[in-house]
Structures are given as structure tokens and as C-alpha cells.
Amino acid sequence: SSAVQAVFMAVAVNVAAETFGGPSLFSGALVGFLVWLGVVAPTYMVNNVFAGFGLKIWAIEAGNHLVNYLAFGAILGAWRL
């Protein structure tokens, strides 16, 4: 699943680079953060609320994905797609 995420992030970073004037470490990490904020964080929040888990569990689960998306985006942005 990480390979699928990395491919999606490569596409997203490439689209953002065309829009904002070229890829960079910062723009790649920003794309990773925005994808996490718009897709991953809310999904995990809903799952944890309905399961009755607290915010600590959400922070651990979603935080892991945040680190992954920031790393994917930063590496792909710095790589100069």
C-alpha cells in the first residue's frame, strides 16, 4: 500500500509543481501535509469516534501517516520530478 501512496504522491507533487512554479522539498512536504489533512486525518477521526477510542489513539494512527506523507512529499519534491 505504501507503493500506491508513493505513486499518488508523485502525481500530486507533480501537479502542484506545475501549478506553483516547480518542485521543491517544501512544496512536496506541503502537498503531503494537505493530502494528510484532507483525506487521512478526517477518515481516522471518524473511525476512532465511532469505535469509541480517544484522541491519543487517533494521534498515534494519524500521526504515523502524517510522517509518511511528509516524507513522501519532501523526497519527491526534492527529487525534481
C-alpha positions as CSV (number, residue, x, y, z in Angstrom):
1,S,0.0,0.0,0.0
2,S,2.9,2.3,0.6
3,A,3.9,2.0,-3.1
4,V,0.4,3.1,-4.1
5,Q,0.6,6.0,-1.8
6,A,4.0,7.0,-3.2
7,V,2.8,6.8,-6.8
8,F,-0.2,9.0,-5.9
9,M,2.0,11.5,-4.0
10,A,4.3,11.6,-7.1
11,V,1.4,12.6,-9.2
12,A,0.1,15.1,-6.7
13,V,3.6,16.7,-6.2
14,N,4.0,16.9,-10.0
15,V,0.6,18.7,-10.4
16,A,1.4,21.1,-7.6
17,A,4.9,21.7,-9.1
18,E,3.3,22.7,-12.4
19,T,0.9,25.0,-10.6
20,F,3.3,26.6,-8.2
21,G,6.4,27.0,-10.2
22,G,8.5,23.9,-9.8
23,P,9.1,21.1,-7.3
24,S,10.9,21.6,-4.0
25,L,11.4,19.9,-0.7
26,F,9.0,22.4,0.9
27,S,6.3,22.2,-1.8
28,G,6.4,18.4,-1.7
29,A,6.1,18.3,2.1
30,L,3.2,20.8,1.8
31,V,1.4,18.6,-0.6
32,G,1.9,15.6,1.7
33,F,0.5,17.6,4.6
34,L,-2.5,18.8,2.7
35,V,-3.3,15.2,1.5
36,W,-3.0,14.0,5.0
37,L,-5.1,16.9,6.4
38,G,-7.9,16.5,3.8
39,V,-8.0,12.7,3.5
40,V,-6.3,10.7,6.2
41,A,-6.8,12.8,9.3
42,P,-10.6,13.1,8.9
43,T,-11.0,9.4,8.0
44,Y,-9.1,8.2,11.0
45,M,-11.0,10.7,13.2
46,V,-14.4,9.3,12.1
47,N,-13.3,5.7,12.6
48,N,-12.0,6.4,16.1
49,V,-15.0,8.4,17.2
50,F,-17.4,5.6,16.1
51,A,-15.1,2.9,17.7
52,G,-15.1,4.8,21.0
53,F,-11.3,5.4,21.0
54,G,-9.8,8.6,22.4
55,L,-7.7,11.3,20.7
56,K,-4.5,9.6,21.8
57,I,-5.2,6.6,19.5
58,W,-6.2,8.9,16.7
59,A,-2.9,10.9,17.1
60,I,-0.8,7.7,17.0
61,E,-2.6,6.3,14.0
62,A,-2.9,9.5,12.0
63,G,0.5,10.8,13.1
64,N,2.1,7.8,11.6
65,H,0.5,8.6,8.3
66,L,1.5,12.3,8.6
67,V,5.1,11.3,8.9
68,N,4.8,9.0,5.9
69,Y,3.1,11.6,3.7
70,L,5.5,14.4,4.7
71,A,8.5,12.1,3.9
72,F,6.9,11.0,0.5
73,G,6.2,14.6,-0.5
74,A,9.5,16.0,0.6
75,I,11.6,13.3,-1.1
76,L,9.6,13.5,-4.3
77,G,9.6,17.3,-4.3
78,A,13.4,17.5,-3.7
79,W,14.0,14.8,-6.3
80,R,13.0,17.3,-9.0
81,L,10.4,15.3,-10.8
